[in-house]
Amino acid sequence: MTYPHTAIIGSGIIGAALAYALAKRDAPVTVVDEGIMENRATAGSFAWINAHRPEDAHYFALRLHSMRLWRELAAEDENLPVRLSGALNWEVPEDEIEELARALDDGGNTARLVSRARIRDMEPALAAPPEVAIDAPLEGVANPDTIAQALLAAAVRMGAQTLGAQVTGIATTNGRVTGLETDAGPVVAERVVIAAGRATPALLDAVDFTLPMKTPLGLLVRTKPVPRLSQRIMTSAELHVWQMTDGRLILGEDFGGSEVGDRRADTEARALDRARATFDGVPLEFETSTVAGRPVPEDDYPAVGWVPGTDGLMVATMHSGITLAPVMAAHLSTMLLDGAEVEALEPYQVARFDRD
Ligand SMILES: Cc1cc2nc3c(=O)[nH]c(=O)nc-3n(C[C@H](O)[C@H](O)[C@H](O)COP(=O)(O)OP(=O)(O)OC[C@H]3O[C@@H](n4cnc5c(N)ncnc54)[C@H](O)[C@@H]3O)c2cc1C
């Protein structure tokens, strides 16, 4: 079977996972990335793989499907930097937590309420375990520093090509995509996928398509390595934390907007103070921090699929891209290679923003 050549703009988690899915089917694919790590949401992500929002059954099912695919990917390649060893969450108020646990469980994301005594057994390093928490054993994390590179490297081993270049335009003839213009010369392709995260709207502007997007900022603090404290991701109203394989803790904080202003140092200090209180007696030291904008389409849902007005042009951009990458890669590769529509992606089509 001969497939059309796809050029993907962006080698963050979405572009890399899609390249992997295409290469696995022996489809020709070239991934182009300008390689500016600070612009990459994936590298600044808290990288929690989860199923939330059970009140939205369709979206919840999509996330669950992706969690299952992450498990399959991790089984396919044991070196993939993914760890699905559970989450413990006590972020919501105590009077809502029981109902949430039930809704998560009823929706299929195995979840149960656990009491303080049980939490103490599960997470002995916690200084003051909460009264109750939701134990979600199927959730997990991907290493934000290496996951996209690992998937891309696997795609390259199966025949994918990569190009380090900035895409400056999308080439079209008579309304049909013919490839990319880059600062390293043209790339000829029959399909183009824009998986450029926050840069996606600017690239779409060139084909007169407006994708409204917000980019709320988030901060990650990495501590210096400490002995193993936990295998789980833990989230409370105060702190989001998990421990990397090398012993570093990742602490996540929001800025609640798109301006950091002079809040960075305070936010770092607060995250570290809270982590020190959480793991009392563990000498936690600041190592580095990142600030990154989340690529969030205006209505909070993914924006994927064919771009109206330009044949052969597809978009794949979203928040929760770490969670959703495998399911998006599976469905979008079906659309690209089999010419099929995918029912599961109907609500997330970028065409919903076509206001002409
Ligand atoms: C603080 C924070 C916390 C988050 N927490 C979670 C979480 O817990 N769970 C979860 O599932 N998701 C989370 N997310 C969201 C998730 O990280 C993103 O949805 C995902 O990383 C987006 O990946 P991407 O591949 O679309 O974009 P990116 O990772 O931004 O990659 C886009 C790539 O496109 C390239 N590019 C852009 N323009 C061009 C151009 N013109 N030419 C060439 N290359 C170009 C860039 O260099 C970049 O490498 C979080 C995000 C942030 C910032």
The ligand as an ORCA input file, in Angstrom:
! r2SCAN-3c Opt
* xyz 0 1
  C       2.505     24.129     32.762
  C       1.803     23.082     31.961
  C       1.240     21.980     32.594
  C       0.585     21.013     31.848
  N       0.105     19.910     32.460
  C      -0.428     18.908     31.738
  C      -0.799     17.684     32.365
  O      -0.607     17.511     33.568
  N      -1.343     16.707     31.593
  C      -1.523     16.850     30.240
  O      -2.016     15.928     29.590
  N      -1.157     18.017     29.608
  C      -0.617     19.014     30.324
  N      -0.223     20.186     29.719
  C      -0.532     20.366     28.293
  C       0.448     19.640     27.392
  O       1.752     19.808     27.859
  C       0.303     20.199     25.977
  O      -1.036     20.011     25.559
  C       1.223     19.474     24.996
  O       2.547     19.451     25.464
  C       1.169     20.170     23.654
  O       2.064     19.490     22.800
  P       2.267     19.954     21.299
  O       3.092     18.916     20.647
  O       0.934     20.278     20.714
  O       3.001     21.363     21.401
  P       4.508     21.733     21.803
  O       5.056     20.786     22.807
  O       4.494     23.175     22.130
  O       5.312     21.476     20.474
  C       5.139     22.328     19.354
  C       6.404     22.262     18.543
  O       6.212     23.012     17.346
  C       7.416     23.634     17.004
  N       7.126     24.778     16.124
  C       6.259     25.791     16.375
  N       6.249     26.645     15.337
  C       7.127     26.162     14.424
  C       7.550     26.608     13.157
  N       7.062     27.718     12.574
  N       8.483     25.879     12.496
  C       8.987     24.744     13.053
  N       8.614     24.279     14.258
  C       7.696     24.976     14.928
  C       8.003     24.069     18.339
  O       9.406     24.229     18.247
  C       7.602     22.904     19.252
  O       8.638     21.944     19.368
  C       0.470     21.155     30.434
  C       1.063     22.242     29.792
  C       1.740     23.188     30.549
  C       2.421     24.315     29.837
*
